[in-house]
Structures are given as C-alpha cells and as structure tokens.
C-alpha cells in the first residue's frame, strides 16, 4: 500500500485577508506564487526574533515592489498572518499579535 502524504492546510488571519482583498488581480498572482513557495518550503522565510519569535517573513517581488508575507507554520499547517510593503509592517504586526 503506497504511503499517503498528509494535506497541508493553509489558514488566513484577518489582517492577511484584508490586505489580500485590496490587491489588484496581477498582484494576487504574485502573492499566490509566494504562498505556494511557503507551502512547499516553509523555511524559505526568515524567522524573527524578540516579540515576533516564531513568525517567519518571506520577502518577494510584486510588480517592482518588495512585499513581505508573515506566516507561522508546523508540519501540517501554514498560517498566513500579514501581507504588505515594508513601511510599518513590523510595527503593525506587533500590534495585531
């Protein structure tokens, strides 16, 4: 009997949903590609220290702008926390946590 790989569940926090909803369709394509990268390899992001310990941030290009995608993960889930450009990103994340 072949081994069945468990499905990875992607969860979204409210802050991520709000930011994602405001994007243009072509920006959403870049974000979706970044999400797939995180699902395949959760260590692609950099783990934060201090107040944000346990939070990983993946930086990626989206139409000539650098976007940041914050997430937490365990072997079966990826929780998308926040999405945005660098300006005030970490400050706003600390407030929401």
N, C-alpha and C positions, 0 to 999 in steps of 0.2 A: 504494500500500500504506500503510495507516494506521500511524502510529508507535505502538509498544508501550511503555507505561511500565514500568520495572522494578519488581518487587515489593520492598517494604521488609520486611526480616526483623527481627523483634523477638526479642532474646536476653535471657535472665534469668540473673543471677548468683545464687549460692546464698543470699546474705543476703536478696535480694529474695524468692526463692521461700519461704523460711522465714517471713518476715513476712507474705506474702500468704496463706499457708496458714492462719495463725492468725485471719484476719479472718472476721467474720460475713458471710453472703451479701449483705446490703444494703450493707455496707461495700465488698465486692468490686465491686458495681455502680459505685460512685463511683470506685474505683481504675481499673476498666476504661475508664470515660469519660475519665479523666485520661490513660491510656495512648493512647487514640485521638487525643486532642488533641496529644500529643507526636509521634505518628506523622505526623499531618497538618502540624504546625508545630513542628519541633524547637527553634526559637528562643523558644518560649513560656517556657522556664525561664531562670533567671539563671545565668551561668557563674561558678563560684567562682574564687578567687584562691589563690595560695600553694601549699600542699601538695595542694590539690584542683583545681589548674588542669586544665581540660579536662572537668571534671564540671559538669553542669548540674543545677539543682534546680528542680522545678516544685512550687509550693505550691497546694493546693486544699482546699476544704471537704469534709469527710466526716462527715455526721451531727453537725453543730455543733462539730466539732473540725478544726483545721488539720493536714493531713497534708503531708508532704514526700516527694517521689519524686525520687531521684537517678538520673541517666542520662548516658550518653555517646552520641554519635551521629556518623555520617558519612552521606553521601548514600544509601547502601543499607541501613544497619542502625541500629537503636536498641537499645542495651544497657541494660537496667534494672538498676541497681546496688543500691539500697536503698530501703526504704519505712518510714515511721514518723512519729511525732509529733516535735516539735522537741527535746524533752528528750533530751540526749546524742546526738542524731542525727549531728552532725558529728564528735564525738569517736569514736563507734563506726565511722563510715565511714573515718576516718583509720587506725584500727587494722586494718580489713579490707583496706586497699589496700596 
